Amino acid sequence: MDANAQTYCQPSSWLDNSEEWITNVTFAGINNSTGAGATAYSNFSTTVTPGQVTIGTAYTLSVTIAPDANEYVYAFIDWNHNGILDNAGEKYLLASNVSSTGPHTLSITPPATALTGNTRMRIMLDWLDWNYGDPCLEETEYLEFGFGEVEDYTINVQSSSPVVTSVAVATQGGAPATITTNAGTLQMAATVLPATAPQTVTWSIVPGTGTATISAAGLVTAQTNGTVWAKAVSTADVSKKDSLQITLSNQVVPVTSVAVVTQGGAPATITTNAGTLQMAATVLPAAAPQTVTWSIVPGTGTATISAAGLVTAQTNGTVWAKAVSTADVSKKRFFANHLEQPGRSGYQCNGSYTRWSTCRDHNDCRHFANDGNRIASQCNTNGYLEYCSGNRNRNDFCCWFSYGTNKRNSLGKSGFDCRCQ
């Protein structure tokens, strides 16, 4: 129970403070100076700001008096809030049989058993110790009067680890809860109540429609547009937390990679004359700009590609469809396409006649050139060219040769190649 809700004994009215009285009480933030009161009892428990003490921490109680002689100074603190001021461990003697003003001091440490909250403290000045340290100064069968003074105060006892009651999150300096620059930052602040409780918190980001990071000190760095929540959790009590929504705009998402595929997973071949093949590019992450620039890198064939990624075949062979991110030109991807154009196998000679340079297997015999008396090569079952024929008198004749025993070109080299003679 709060001490201010208790009923405490009031010293007997026969106490006389005309000869000696209390002039100052100082303890844990209390510093109250008084003169000789109209009565010998003064209750400052609600009129003087309570002292603040923490269990296990030592504080110095100081009492100054206007003495006569043979004075005794006592303090009583109701640590257990039971309304009794002189239970064991609640009574303190600051001065014994003194005649000086003091200050008379004593170190007091709130015990581990002390209850937290408002607690009654009584200071008593007793001439000749006639009341034997009785906080209520009750009359005895021997005495019907006494000399001295009594003052009551309130002290607020706190746990050695004050209980966290709440956490409040705000922007530092009351700045708007927005980040409008690319990778911009915003400093957050957390207030833990009461002020005497540990103020440390753990920061984290709760994603909304955007993303961001936050440092251990509460500095938010924007990543992608949208909203996020900056969240602070008390380290002393993880059930006490708070968060604040932050709006992010104008963020540029870095491109990490580009992937090129055929649309719909179609085979990467074009087998019709001047046929087309639609390509598709995926830029990662998905929040990054998805636009790319398309181009063709020639291999053994040629083709064109539109701005939308549509490949149109020109000559047989292979080409690479290349996509480059417009946001980061270092991020790109190639995709090989095989081109098979009827009547045009391999490279083109002099603008009209062709050569085939890589007879990989017997299926490649499907590639041929047929223009007048020019008959292209044939392949044996091993996939090698066997012979070539045509009008050798024409300087645009495509010379084919093979791996066969007697099939060598004019340079005496075997294999598969074609040179315009």
ABEGO torsion letter per residue (X at the ends): XBAAABBBBBBBAABBAAABBBABBBBGGBBBBBBBBABABBBAAAABBBBBBBBGBBBBBBBBBBBBBGBBBBBBBBAAGAGBAABBGABBBABBGBABAOBBBBBBBBBAABBBEBBBBBBBBBBGGAAGGBAAGBBBAABABBBEBBBBBBBBBBBABBBBABBBBBBBGGBBBBBABBGBBBBBBBBBOBAABBABBBBBBBBBABBBBBBAAGBBBBABBEBBBBBBBBAABAABBBBBBBBBBGBBBBBABBBBBBBGGBBBBBABBGBBBBBBBBBOBAABBABBBBBBBBBABBBBBBAAGBBBBABBEBBBBBBBBAABAABBBBBBBBBBBBGBBEBBBGGABBBBABBABAAAAABBBBBEABBBBBBBAAGBBABBBEBAABAABBBBBBABAABBBAAGBBEBBBBBX
